[in-house]
Amino acid sequence: NILVTGGAGFIGTHLVAALQEQGHAVWIVTRQARHQETSVPDEHWLVGDLISADLERLIPRELDVVYHLAGMGSPAQCQADPSRCFAVNVTATHQLLEVVRRRGVRRFVFVSSAYVYGDGAKVPTSEEAILHPTDALGASKAAAEFLVRGYGTGFEFPVTVFRLYTVYGPGSSAHQL
């Protein structure tokens, strides 16, 4: 049983499809009402905001893995509203980690951003490079990464962090490139 936050987004829809092809039962959490053709059953399409929703009630009890893709990913939006950026990227991550901890989820996968490296990072960038965020998006994602790693270590469950750069592919729009 797998939960994907942000499962209705560009990356999420591709991840959900791949997980379903592998035979996994997948639930998604999204702020959006169902708006697209998908093979996710209606009862697995969970509508709620990770900041304000009662996650204990919203999220299914028996989960093995959580993929946390939901977040604010636009540098311009984060700079325009840094409080919202930190609420979405850090507070919501913390609330989700609390549910994961209490439920004994076996693995937590967090999708971060290359913005944690800041401007001027050497390309290609090593995972060992020092985090030096230079904007609200990078700072919020770096803070969330530390939170995720701290929970994984402190509460003894495996975590994986992916730092994505430019993501594109089938279904992406021209403005994403």
Phi, psi and omega in degrees: 000125186233137174250135176238112173279143185074024185291348178264357180279181184301306180290318182302317181296323178290319178297313180301315179300317180294319179295320179293321177300329179278359176092011180279147169278125186236133171247148174235148171246129180212155175279350187262139170293157181306126184222006185215160174287128179205158178268008176286122179299151181307319183288350177260357179265100188258118182262122178180156178266125184298340179280315189254345183287153171279091186297327179300323180275325185288318189271137180302150183291313187264096178235143176260320185222142172239126171257115182258095179257341183297140178167172176266117187246001182267120177303319182295316179294322180293321178291325181288329182218072184297330178295315177296319179303312181290325177297314182289314188274334183249304183299313180298322177297317178299313180299320178293318178299325177296318177295316179301315180298312183292330184270349181072035177299140187281335181206142178236124180245123183247132177260115181256205186214150175294347178297345177295338181277341180080182179288147173080013178294139179295135179247131357291154184259129177285147175298340181274357181299148180291137176284129181214065183296143182239010178209175183297321179299309181298318180295319181292321179290322177296317178299317179295322177300314179297321177298313180299312181295321178297317177295316180301315180288310185293326183250009171056055168226144184293138175232150175229136177241127174251129175255105185271144172262216179293125181248130178209166179160194180305129180094352179281153180261163182300326182290345177282341183267000000 
